[in-house]
Amino acid sequence: MVAKQKPQFSRQTSRPAPTVPTLVAFNKPMNVLCQFTGEANDTTLSAFIDIPNIYPAGRLDKDSEGLLLLTDDGQLQARISSPKFKLAKTYYVLVEGIPDKNALDALRNGVALKDGKTMPAEVELVGVPNWLWPRTPAVRVRKHIQDSWIKLTICEGRNRQVRRMTAHVGHPTLRLIRFQIGDYNLSDLAPGKYRKVPV
């Protein structure tokens, strides 16, 4: 008599990686949460993206705009969002005032925030981006204070880091747009729109 073999079960500790990962680039508008659920009055990703089982790879503050990457692959999500991979992120930042050489050099060399000194950044004064879209609500303009745009690239992802960095050197952020993460950028992607991109 042959003994019946007991069925074997394997416990999965995480969701399996898809055969072909999906990676989506989304241009997040102002006042949209980087999640698919929220409170009754919240605007979330579900209002714009109808692809199932994808999750943000990293975050973008509610009051910030620009590139958000989403994927259904846990390993890819980690490679994009984990600080240990030091993926470069480029922002266009409208700041109050016009930073001088000392302010720009401070950002380049790293500034001392409450959670430690930031890593060196790439930063330059730039003109108004030619791809810029109107923001809703519009940026509050003050008659007697000039503002200017800087292009800032960092390899960290601390909470509200860019805003804290510019405030530290005396130029508060008025508008923040993430344009690029690693090799992926907004290109001509309109606010509130998304597209699948090659992994």
N, CA and C of each residue as an Amber inpcrd file, in Angstrom:
protein
   597
   0.8440000  -1.1950000   0.0000000   0.0000000   0.0000000   0.0000000
   0.8840000   1.2510000   0.0000000   0.6200000   2.1330000  -0.9150000
   1.4260000   3.3570000  -1.0390000   0.8350000   4.4410000  -0.1590000
   1.6940000   5.0060000   0.6840000   1.2130000   6.0690000   1.5700000
   0.9610000   7.3450000   0.7680000  -0.1230000   8.0230000   1.0990000
  -0.4390000   9.2820000   0.4170000   0.5250000  10.3670000   0.8800000
   1.0280000  11.0930000  -0.1000000   1.9180000  12.2020000   0.2440000
   1.1000000  13.4050000   0.6900000   1.5970000  14.0190000   1.7290000
   0.9080000  15.2200000   2.2040000   1.2000000  16.3760000   1.2620000
   0.1810000  17.1600000   0.9530000   0.4240000  18.3220000   0.0990000
   1.3920000  19.2920000   0.7680000   2.2680000  19.8670000  -0.0130000
   3.2380000  20.8050000   0.5300000   2.8020000  22.2330000   0.2290000
   2.9300000  23.0530000   1.2350000   2.5310000  24.4490000   1.0910000
   3.7560000  25.3260000   1.3170000   3.9000000  26.3510000   0.5210000
   4.9980000  27.3030000   0.7200000   4.4170000  28.6240000   1.1730000
   5.0400000  29.1850000   2.1610000   4.5790000  30.4620000   2.6870000
   5.3040000  31.5830000   1.9620000   4.5490000  32.4750000   1.3650000
   5.1460000  33.6180000   0.6720000   5.2150000  34.7880000   1.6250000
   6.3870000  35.3420000   1.7540000   6.5660000  36.4600000   2.6870000
   6.3110000  37.8120000   2.0230000   6.2550000  37.8430000   0.7120000
   5.9600000  39.0910000   0.0030000   5.3080000  38.7500000  -1.3190000
   4.6970000  39.7830000  -1.9340000   4.0190000  39.5050000  -3.1890000
   5.0560000  39.1580000  -4.2590000   4.7650000  38.1320000  -5.0690000
   5.7550000  37.7170000  -6.0730000   5.9490000  38.7990000  -7.1230000
   7.1710000  38.8760000  -7.6300000   7.4600000  39.8480000  -8.6810000
   6.7830000  39.4200000  -9.9660000   6.1400000  40.3530000 -10.6760000
   5.5050000  40.0050000 -11.9420000   6.5450000  39.6150000 -12.9800000
   6.1120000  38.8130000 -13.9680000   7.0360000  38.3830000 -15.0210000
   7.5930000  39.5870000 -15.7710000   6.7160000  40.4790000 -16.1800000
   7.1310000  41.7230000 -16.8350000   6.6280000  42.8810000 -15.9680000
   7.5350000  43.5290000 -15.2400000   7.0930000  44.6050000 -14.3490000
   6.4240000  45.7450000 -15.1080000   5.4420000  46.3400000 -14.4710000
   4.8110000  47.5450000 -14.9980000   5.4200000  48.7470000 -14.2930000
   5.8340000  49.7290000 -15.0640000   6.3410000  50.9800000 -14.4950000
   5.5900000  52.1280000 -15.1460000   5.0410000  52.9830000 -14.3190000
   4.1990000  54.0810000 -14.7860000   4.7840000  55.4070000 -14.3150000
   4.8700000  56.3670000 -15.2170000   5.2490000  57.7350000 -14.8810000
   3.9810000  58.5830000 -14.8200000   3.8130000  59.3100000 -13.7190000
   2.6210000  60.1340000 -13.5140000   3.0610000  61.5430000 -13.1560000
   2.4070000  62.5380000 -13.7450000   2.6680000  63.9330000 -13.4090000
   1.6450000  64.3600000 -12.3590000   2.0680000  64.3250000 -11.1030000
   1.1490000  64.5940000  -9.9950000   0.8420000  66.0880000  -9.8750000
  -0.4320000  66.4360000  -9.9170000  -0.7890000  67.8400000  -9.7140000
  -0.6790000  68.2380000  -8.2360000  -0.7660000  69.5310000  -8.0020000
  -0.8180000  70.0880000  -6.6520000  -2.0270000  69.5160000  -5.9010000
  -1.8690000  69.3040000  -4.6100000  -2.9430000  68.8830000  -3.7000000
  -3.5000000  67.4950000  -3.9830000  -2.6810000  66.6280000  -4.5540000
  -3.0480000  65.2180000  -4.7380000  -2.1800000  64.3790000  -3.8080000
  -2.7930000  63.4840000  -3.0390000  -2.0580000  62.6030000  -2.1410000
  -1.4000000  61.4680000  -2.9280000  -0.2190000  61.0500000  -2.5150000
   0.4950000  59.9470000  -3.1800000   0.0230000  58.6020000  -2.6260000
  -1.2710000  58.3630000  -2.6930000  -1.8700000  57.1100000  -2.2550000
  -3.2030000  56.9510000  -2.9730000  -3.7370000  55.7210000  -2.9400000
  -4.9670000  55.4590000  -3.6860000  -6.2300000  55.5840000  -2.8400000
  -6.0800000  55.7060000  -1.5470000  -7.2480000  55.8980000  -0.6790000
  -6.9850000  57.0650000   0.2530000  -8.0590000  57.6510000   0.7720000
  -7.9100000  58.7800000   1.6770000  -9.2340000  59.1090000   2.3340000
  -9.2970000  60.2630000   2.9580000 -10.5370000  60.7250000   3.5730000
 -11.4950000  61.2340000   2.4880000 -12.7170000  61.5290000   2.9170000
 -13.7800000  61.8950000   1.9650000 -13.4020000  63.0760000   1.0790000
 -12.7060000  64.0490000   1.6330000 -12.3860000  65.2620000   0.8710000
 -11.0160000  65.2220000   0.1920000 -10.3120000  64.1090000   0.3060000
  -8.9780000  64.0070000  -0.2840000  -9.0500000  63.6780000  -1.7730000
  -8.1210000  64.2380000  -2.5290000  -7.9250000  63.8210000  -3.9210000
  -6.7290000  62.8820000  -3.9430000  -6.9370000  61.6600000  -4.4250000
  -5.8900000  60.6440000  -4.4000000  -5.5380000  60.1960000  -5.8140000
  -4.5870000  59.2860000  -5.9110000  -4.1420000  58.7760000  -7.2100000
  -5.2620000  58.0670000  -7.9610000  -6.2340000  57.5380000  -7.2310000
  -7.3200000  56.7950000  -7.8850000  -8.1650000  57.6810000  -8.7880000
  -8.0890000  58.9910000  -8.6180000  -8.8370000  59.9150000  -9.4860000
  -8.1840000  60.0440000 -10.8590000  -6.9400000  59.5380000 -10.9960000
  -6.1890000  59.7260000 -12.2320000  -5.7130000  58.4210000 -12.8670000
  -5.4390000  57.4150000 -12.0470000  -4.7860000  56.1920000 -12.5310000
  -5.6970000  54.9940000 -12.3050000  -5.9580000  54.2320000 -13.3830000
  -6.8740000  53.0870000 -13.2770000  -6.1720000  51.7550000 -13.5560000
  -4.8840000  51.6780000 -13.2420000  -4.1320000  50.4310000 -13.4150000
  -4.1020000  49.7040000 -12.0690000  -4.5440000  48.4520000 -12.0080000
  -4.5830000  47.7540000 -10.7170000  -3.2050000  47.3180000 -10.2310000
  -3.0830000  47.2060000  -8.9160000  -1.9160000  46.5900000  -8.2600000
  -0.5970000  47.3150000  -8.4930000  -0.6410000  48.6160000  -8.6890000
   0.6050000  49.3780000  -8.7420000   0.6530000  50.3110000  -7.5330000
   1.8820000  50.5960000  -7.1010000   2.0780000  51.3930000  -5.8970000
   3.1950000  52.3980000  -6.1310000   3.1220000  53.5660000  -5.4490000
   4.1670000  54.5800000  -5.6450000   5.5320000  54.0670000  -5.2080000
   6.5440000  54.3700000  -5.9950000   7.9370000  54.0950000  -5.6370000
   8.5180000  55.3990000  -5.1050000   8.3550000  55.6200000  -3.8200000
   8.7180000  56.9030000  -3.2240000   7.4880000  57.7890000  -3.0930000
   7.7040000  58.9750000  -2.5670000   6.5770000  59.8650000  -2.3070000
   6.8610000  61.2640000  -2.8590000   5.7980000  62.0370000  -2.9380000
   5.8880000  63.4410000  -3.3160000   4.8480000  64.1560000  -2.4690000
   5.2610000  65.2050000  -1.7640000   4.3500000  65.8780000  -0.8440000
   3.0720000  66.3380000  -1.5400000   2.0220000  66.4490000  -0.7590000
   0.7260000  66.8840000  -1.2900000   0.8360000  68.2280000  -2.0060000
   1.6530000  69.1450000  -1.4530000   1.7560000  70.4870000  -2.0330000
   2.8710000  70.6040000  -3.0620000   3.4320000  69.4590000  -3.4880000
   4.4400000  69.4460000  -4.5440000   3.8470000  68.8310000  -5.8080000
   4.5010000  69.0810000  -6.9320000   4.0150000  68.6050000  -8.2220000
   5.0920000  67.7890000  -8.9180000   4.6770000  67.1220000  -9.9980000
   5.6730000  66.5310000 -10.8690000   5.7370000  65.0220000 -10.8570000
   6.9130000  64.5050000 -11.1950000   7.0820000  63.0950000 -11.5170000
   6.9340000  62.1820000 -10.3010000   6.0430000  61.2120000 -10.4600000
   5.8840000  60.1240000  -9.5010000   5.9370000  58.8280000 -10.2980000
   6.7700000  57.8890000  -9.8690000   6.8440000  56.5830000 -10.5150000
   6.0680000  55.5670000  -9.6920000   5.3400000  54.7000000 -10.3780000
   4.5600000  53.6530000  -9.7240000   4.8530000  52.3220000 -10.4010000
   4.8220000  51.2480000  -9.6250000   5.1280000  49.9330000 -10.1900000
   4.3950000  48.8350000  -9.4240000   4.2980000  47.6540000 -10.0630000
   3.7330000  46.4780000  -9.4050000   4.8250000  45.5040000  -8.9730000
   6.0810000  45.9370000  -9.0660000   7.2250000  45.0800000  -8.7580000
   7.9080000  45.5890000  -7.4880000   7.9090000  44.7650000  -6.4440000
   8.4580000  45.1860000  -5.1630000   9.9360000  45.5070000  -5.2040000
  10.7100000  44.7210000  -5.9450000  12.1490000  44.9620000  -6.0300000
  12.4470000  46.2600000  -6.7830000  11.7020000  46.4810000  -7.8620000
  11.8730000  47.7170000  -8.6220000  11.4680000  48.9160000  -7.7730000
  10.3970000  48.7720000  -7.0200000   9.9400000  49.8300000  -6.1260000
  11.0450000  50.2080000  -5.1340000  11.7120000  49.1780000  -4.5880000
  12.7920000  49.4290000  -3.6290000  13.9840000  50.1000000  -4.2910000
  14.3270000  49.6740000  -5.5070000  15.4840000  50.2540000  -6.1960000
  15.2630000  51.7420000  -6.4940000  14.0220000  52.1090000  -6.7420000
  13.7190000  53.5030000  -7.0530000  13.6590000  54.3520000  -5.7860000
  13.0780000  53.8010000  -4.7250000  12.7660000  54.6250000  -3.5570000
  13.7640000  54.5230000  -2.4140000  14.5240000  53.4350000  -2.3280000
  15.4080000  53.2460000  -1.1800000  16.6020000  54.2040000  -1.2270000
  16.8920000  54.8900000  -0.1070000  18.0290000  55.8170000  -0.0690000
  19.3680000  55.1300000  -0.3460000  19.4710000  53.8230000  -0.0890000
  20.7700000  53.1570000  -0.2640000  21.2070000  53.0990000  -1.7340000
  20.2470000  53.2410000  -2.6590000  20.6040000  53.2320000  -4.0810000
  20.9650000  54.6190000  -4.6030000  20.6780000  55.6490000  -3.7840000
  21.0770000  57.0330000  -4.0970000  20.7100000  57.4550000  -5.5240000
  19.4660000  57.1950000  -5.8950000  19.0020000  57.5770000  -7.2220000
  18.8140000  59.0980000  -7.2670000  19.4020000  59.7400000  -8.2680000
  19.3390000  61.2020000  -8.3620000  17.9220000  61.6600000  -8.6830000
  17.4900000  62.7270000  -8.0300000  16.1800000  63.3270000  -8.2620000
  16.3830000  64.8090000  -8.5380000  15.8110000  65.2700000  -9.6490000
  15.9880000  66.6630000 -10.0550000  14.6780000  67.4280000  -9.8990000
  14.7790000  68.5850000  -9.2790000  13.6200000  69.4340000  -9.0100000
  13.8320000  70.8200000  -9.6250000  12.7360000  71.4070000 -10.0870000
  12.7190000  72.8240000 -10.4240000  11.9660000  73.5100000  -9.2950000
  12.6190000  74.5100000  -8.6910000  12.0990000  75.1030000  -7.4640000
  11.9740000  76.6170000  -7.6240000  10.7640000  77.1160000  -7.4420000
  10.5470000  78.5590000  -7.4100000  10.7560000  79.0090000  -5.9720000
  11.7330000  79.8810000  -5.7720000  12.0540000  80.3190000  -4.4160000
  11.8410000  81.8220000  -4.2720000  11.6490000  82.2270000  -3.0420000
  11.5150000  83.6400000  -2.7310000  12.8970000  84.2890000  -2.7680000
  13.0030000  85.4020000  -3.4810000  14.2740000  86.0840000  -3.5850000
  15.1570000  85.4780000  -4.6670000  16.3710000  85.9960000  -4.7700000
  17.3420000  85.5010000  -5.7500000  18.5790000  85.0280000  -4.9910000
  18.8080000  83.7200000  -4.9070000  19.9560000  83.2080000  -4.1560000
  21.2710000  83.7300000  -4.7230000  22.1550000  84.1810000  -3.8410000
  23.4760000  84.6160000  -4.2850000  24.4360000  83.4280000  -4.2790000
  25.7040000  83.6970000  -4.5840000  26.6990000  82.6290000  -4.6820000
  26.8430000  81.8900000  -3.3480000  26.7890000  82.6120000  -2.2380000
  26.9420000  81.9740000  -0.9330000  25.8140000  80.9780000  -0.6600000
  24.5920000  81.3760000  -1.0150000  23.4390000  80.4900000  -0.7990000
  23.5410000  79.2500000  -1.6840000  23.9250000  79.4600000  -2.9530000
  24.0500000  78.3280000  -3.8730000  25.1790000  77.3920000  -3.4490000
  26.2890000  77.9710000  -3.0010000  27.4110000  77.1510000  -2.5450000
  27.0440000  76.3490000  -1.3030000  26.2400000  76.9420000  -0.4280000
  25.8030000  76.2290000   0.7760000  24.9820000  74.9930000   0.3980000
  24.1000000  75.1460000  -0.5780000  23.2980000  74.0120000  -1.0370000
  24.2010000  72.9570000  -1.6840000  25.1820000  73.4200000  -2.4450000
  26.0920000  72.4880000  -3.1230000  26.9220000  71.6850000  -2.1160000
  27.3120000  72.3250000  -1.0320000  28.2020000  71.6850000  -0.0650000
  27.4600000  70.8940000   1.0070000  26.1540000  71.1200000   1.1240000
  25.3690000  70.4650000   2.1620000  25.0730000  71.4180000   3.2940000
  23.8170000  71.4240000   3.7510000  23.4120000  72.3170000   4.8420000
  23.0130000  71.4790000   6.0530000  23.1900000  72.0550000   7.2320000
  22.9120000  71.3410000   8.4750000  21.4420000  71.5000000   8.8550000
  20.6750000  70.4430000   8.6570000  19.2680000  70.4260000   9.0610000
  19.1450000  69.7230000  10.4120000  17.9590000  69.7210000  10.9820000
  17.7600000  69.1170000  12.3040000  18.0800000  67.6210000  12.3040000
  17.8870000  66.9610000  11.1530000  18.1610000  65.5260000  11.0850000
  19.5200000  65.2350000  10.4600000  20.4140000  66.2160000  10.4880000
  21.7760000  66.0040000  10.0070000  22.0790000  66.8090000   8.7560000
  23.3520000  66.8410000   8.4100000  23.7900000  67.6000000   7.2410000
  23.3930000  66.8730000   5.9650000  22.9300000  67.6340000   4.9830000
  22.5430000  67.0420000   3.7030000  23.7800000  66.7220000   2.8770000
  23.6250000  65.7800000   1.9680000  24.7100000  65.4560000   1.0520000
  24.8600000  66.5860000   0.0280000  26.0240000  66.7230000  -0.5770000
  26.2000000  67.7640000  -1.6060000  25.1520000  67.6310000  -2.7100000
  24.6980000  68.7750000  -3.2010000  23.6720000  68.8190000  -4.2450000
  24.2060000  69.5520000  -5.4610000  23.6120000  69.2660000  -6.6020000
  23.8800000  70.0680000  -7.7960000  22.8030000  71.1490000  -7.8600000
  23.2080000  72.3890000  -8.0310000  22.2180000  73.4700000  -8.0410000
  22.6790000  74.5940000  -8.9620000  21.7290000  75.1940000  -9.6570000
  22.0180000  76.3490000 -10.5160000  20.7700000  77.2120000 -10.6430000
  21.0050000  78.5010000 -10.8230000  19.9080000  79.4210000 -11.1340000
  19.4980000  79.2040000 -12.5860000  18.1880000  79.1220000 -12.8410000
  17.7000000  78.9210000 -14.2050000  16.5570000  79.8890000 -14.4750000
  16.2050000  80.0200000 -15.7460000  15.0510000  80.8230000 -16.1190000
  13.7620000  80.0350000 -15.8960000  12.6590000  80.6760000 -16.1970000
  11.3730000  79.9860000 -16.0910000  11.3590000  78.8140000 -17.0710000
  11.0910000  77.5930000 -16.6070000  11.1070000  76.4460000 -17.5250000
  10.1270000  76.6380000 -18.6770000  10.5490000  76.2940000 -19.9010000
   9.6830000  76.5110000 -21.0670000   8.5420000  75.5090000 -21.1380000
   8.5870000  74.4690000 -20.3010000   7.5130000  73.4740000 -20.2700000
   6.5280000  73.7270000 -19.1310000   6.7090000  74.8220000 -18.4120000
   5.9340000  75.0610000 -17.1910000   4.4410000  75.2040000 -17.4750000
   3.6160000  74.6010000 -16.6320000   2.1650000  74.6950000 -16.7500000
   1.6300000  75.5850000 -15.6220000   0.4230000  76.1610000 -15.8040000
  -0.1750000  76.9590000 -14.7330000  -0.5100000  76.0640000 -13.5420000
  -0.3330000  76.6050000 -12.3520000  -0.6600000  75.8290000 -11.1550000
  -2.0010000  76.2600000 -10.5880000  -2.7560000  75.2860000 -10.0770000
  -4.0170000  75.5750000  -9.3890000  -3.9400000  75.0020000  -7.9780000
  -3.9820000  75.8780000  -6.9490000  -4.1010000  77.3420000  -7.0070000
  -2.7890000  77.9810000  -7.4310000  -2.8970000  79.1960000  -7.9250000
  -1.7080000  79.9070000  -8.3960000  -0.8000000  80.2670000  -7.2230000
   0.4730000  80.4410000  -7.5090000   1.4340000  80.8660000  -6.4890000
   1.1230000  82.3010000  -6.0890000   1.1290000  82.5420000  -4.7840000
   0.8640000  83.9010000  -4.2940000   2.0780000  84.7760000  -4.5760000
   1.8660000  85.8330000  -5.3260000   2.9550000  86.7390000  -5.7150000
   2.9080000  87.9890000  -4.8540000   4.0810000  88.3750000  -4.3390000
   4.1660000  89.6060000  -3.5580000   4.8880000  90.6690000  -4.3800000
   4.2860000  91.8500000  -4.4450000   4.7540000  92.9100000  -5.3450000
   6.2170000  93.2700000  -5.1490000   6.6450000  93.3760000  -3.9110000
   7.9500000  93.9530000  -3.6290000   9.0350000  92.9050000  -3.3690000
   8.7280000  91.6370000  -3.5890000   9.7350000  90.5900000  -3.3900000
   9.8780000  89.7940000  -4.6780000  11.0680000  89.7940000  -5.2250000
  11.3230000  89.0160000  -6.4350000  11.3650000  87.5220000  -6.1070000
  11.1380000  86.7250000  -7.1250000  11.3420000  85.2890000  -6.9510000
  12.1940000  84.7860000  -8.1090000  12.6670000  83.5560000  -7.9890000
  13.5410000  83.0040000  -9.0300000  13.4420000  81.4830000  -9.0210000
  13.8760000  80.8840000 -10.1140000  13.8690000  79.4250000 -10.2590000
  15.2790000  78.8780000 -10.0820000  15.3840000  77.7750000  -9.3520000
  16.6330000  77.0380000  -9.3000000  16.3600000  75.5950000  -9.7280000
  17.3860000  74.9760000 -10.2820000  17.3370000  73.5560000 -10.6310000
  18.2290000  72.8380000  -9.6170000  17.6490000  71.8890000  -8.8980000
  18.3350000  71.2580000  -7.7740000  18.2850000  69.7390000  -7.9210000
  19.4260000  69.0870000  -7.8320000  19.4910000  67.6280000  -7.9160000
  20.0970000  67.0770000  -6.6320000  19.3690000  66.1450000  -5.9970000
  19.8360000  65.5240000  -4.7610000  19.7490000  64.0040000  -4.8920000
  20.4550000  63.3070000  -4.0180000  20.4360000  61.8420000  -4.0150000
  19.8910000  61.3030000  -2.7010000  19.1440000  62.1350000  -2.0000000
  18.5150000  61.7180000  -0.7460000  17.0100000  61.8340000  -0.8850000
  16.2950000  61.4730000   0.1610000  14.8480000  61.5800000   0.1070000
  14.2470000  61.8390000   1.4730000  14.8420000  62.7750000   2.2080000
  14.3090000  63.0890000   3.5350000  12.9630000  63.8120000   3.4170000
  12.2200000  63.7900000   4.5040000  10.9100000  64.4270000   4.5200000
  11.0440000  65.9220000   4.2380000  10.3690000  66.3760000   3.1920000
  10.3250000  67.7930000   2.7960000  11.7260000  68.3960000   2.7090000
  12.6590000  67.6130000   2.2100000  14.0620000  68.0090000   2.2310000
  14.3510000  69.2680000   1.4250000  13.8570000  69.3330000   0.1990000
  14.1670000  70.4870000  -0.6470000  13.6330000  71.7640000  -0.0160000
  12.4310000  71.7310000   0.4850000  11.8490000  72.9120000   1.1230000
  12.6770000  73.3500000   2.3320000  13.1330000  72.3910000   3.1140000
  13.9370000  72.7250000   4.2900000  15.3070000  73.2730000   3.8930000
  15.8640000  72.7340000   2.8040000  17.1690000  73.2190000   2.3410000
  17.0970000  74.6650000   1.8750000  16.1090000  74.9890000   1.0620000
  16.0340000  76.3630000   0.5450000  15.6880000  77.3500000   1.6630000
  14.8530000  76.9300000   2.5950000  14.5260000  77.8030000   3.7290000
  15.7730000  78.0540000   4.5740000  16.6040000  77.0350000   4.7220000
  17.8230000  77.1580000   5.5370000  18.7660000  78.2250000   4.9890000
  18.7980000  78.3720000   3.6700000  19.6910000  79.3930000   3.0860000
  18.9580000  80.7100000   2.8290000  17.7640000  80.8500000   3.3900000
  17.0630000  82.1310000   3.3440000  16.1680000  82.3600000   2.1500000
  15.8020000  81.2730000   1.4400000  14.9650000  81.4180000   0.2420000
  13.8500000  80.3640000   0.2660000  12.7710000  80.6600000   0.9720000
  11.6730000  79.6800000   1.0880000  11.1390000  79.2500000  -0.2740000
  10.7420000  78.0030000  -0.3550000  10.1830000  77.4490000  -1.5890000
   8.7440000  77.9040000  -1.7740000   8.4420000  78.4110000  -2.9680000
   7.0800000  78.8240000  -3.3150000   6.3860000  77.7780000  -4.1800000
   7.1640000  77.0640000  -4.9770000   6.6130000  76.0300000  -5.8480000
   7.7010000  74.9850000  -6.0830000   7.2970000  73.7180000  -6.0400000
   8.2700000  72.6310000  -6.1610000   7.7750000  71.5990000  -7.1660000
   8.5840000  71.3590000  -8.2120000   8.2190000  70.4010000  -9.2570000
   9.3510000  69.3940000  -9.4200000   9.0520000  68.1170000  -9.2040000
  10.0700000  67.0950000  -9.4740000  10.0200000  66.7400000 -10.9550000
  11.1600000  66.9210000 -11.6180000  11.2010000  66.7220000 -13.0630000
  11.7890000  65.3700000 -13.4530000  12.7150000  64.8480000 -12.6530000
  13.4160000  63.6320000 -13.0670000  13.7770000  62.7660000 -11.8640000
  13.6770000  61.4380000 -12.0770000  14.1440000  60.4450000 -11.1120000
  15.0090000  59.4620000 -11.8840000  16.3010000  59.4110000 -11.5640000
  17.1930000  58.5340000 -12.3250000  17.1550000  58.8800000 -13.8020000
  16.8350000  57.8810000 -14.6390000  16.7750000  58.0930000 -16.0860000
  15.3920000  58.5140000 -16.5730000  14.4280000  58.6250000 -15.6790000
  13.0470000  58.9250000 -16.0720000  12.7160000  60.3850000 -15.7940000
  12.1040000  61.0560000 -16.7800000  11.7040000  62.4450000 -16.5710000
  10.3040000  62.6980000 -17.1020000   9.8100000  63.8930000 -16.8240000
   8.4410000  64.2440000 -17.2260000   8.2870000  64.3650000 -18.7310000
   9.3580000  64.8130000 -19.4110000   9.2750000  65.0630000 -20.8490000
   8.0550000  65.9470000 -21.1200000   7.1130000  65.4840000 -21.9650000
   5.9430000  66.3060000 -22.2990000   4.6790000  65.8150000 -21.5920000
   4.8420000  65.1060000 -20.4770000   3.6860000  64.5600000 -19.7620000
   2.9250000  65.6760000 -19.0490000   1.6500000  65.8190000 -19.3720000
   0.8310000  66.9010000 -18.8130000   0.4090000  66.5770000 -17.3790000
   0.1160000  67.5880000 -16.5710000  -0.3410000  67.3460000 -15.1990000
  -1.5980000  66.4710000 -15.1820000  -1.6230000  65.5040000 -14.2660000
  -2.7720000  64.6090000 -14.1440000  -2.7590000  63.4620000 -15.1270000
  -1.7350000  63.3790000 -15.9790000  -1.6560000  62.2980000 -16.9820000
  -0.5560000  61.3060000 -16.6030000  -0.6850000  60.0950000 -17.1270000
   0.3460000  59.0760000 -16.8810000   0.6180000  58.3000000 -18.1420000
   1.7340000  57.5990000 -18.1550000   2.0590000  56.7050000 -19.2580000
   2.9400000  55.5830000 -18.7340000   2.8430000  54.4240000 -19.3710000
   3.7420000  53.3230000 -19.0370000   5.0910000  53.6070000 -19.6820000
   6.1590000  53.2810000 -18.9540000   7.5110000  53.5120000 -19.4630000
   8.3000000  52.2060000 -19.3780000   9.3130000  52.0390000 -20.2330000
  10.0980000  50.8080000 -20.2030000  10.9270000  50.7110000 -18.9290000
  11.0590000  49.4930000 -18.4160000  11.8340000  49.2710000 -17.1950000
  13.3160000  49.1950000 -17.5580000
